[in-house]
Amino acid sequence: MLTSILIPIVNTVRYSFLDLDFISKGAGNFSGFRNYGKALSDPVLWKSLFITIRWTVYSIVFQFGLGFALALLLKSKQVLINKTVLRSLFLVPWMLPGALAAIMWKWLYHGSVGLINQMLLRMHIISAPIPWLASTQFVLISVVLVNVWRGAPFFMVMLFGGLQTIPNELYEAAMIDGAGSFTSFRKITVPLLKPLILTLSLYGFIGAFNFIDIILVLTKGGPAHHTLTLPLYVWQLAFVDMKISYATAVCVLMCLFLVVLLGIMMVFLKKRGEDDE
């Protein structure tokens, strides 16, 4: 097990110090830190990093928010629909493969025959079709919405399970004391779910940061690199441009970026937890 993890890591780091390039027939000679120097001065890499951070933050915030709202809805006694059926329907997007979900949404986003534009036109919200995946103004939020639609059910399932562990007696006691729904949510639900919330936040951050399927199918990083995240940039360098050593150098830097961002996030979440206490 340990070997299967260490060997790819060691090889990735080793390749980053070579000049393997299948386009220019690079022989794999030692090149030192040249690939890293090139990467750090690469404007596309820095743009990709900024886009990756935006993609990750938007995805996590909306996935978590929507998932929490759906979990609370399923927990509510006011829901008259069969909750098992409702929960199954909510889980459908999560069960779809990322590539399949992206293909479906690509048709929905289509400029001329897409259902979204047709509905907006019929409702007179827009006067002309919007090129959702070809416009630099709308493309990032468009792909984020697809990721939110697909990923929110996971947070719903986890948070719904957490809500089930909170005794109803706590809410009943709070109600007797005159606490409203929001106060009970803030004073009971959130504190008791804090470990789960922190775990889901870290897990979701790592998953969104490294996610590639939806963006690859929908936009391939375009238009004008406006959806080119770091994992997708590494994929393009390695499997399209065949610049293996440069791709691995960018990959190593991406891992370092992720470790730093996770460290900052963990310190922030820990500080917030201490302040709440």
Disulfide bonds with the S-S distance in Angstrom:
none
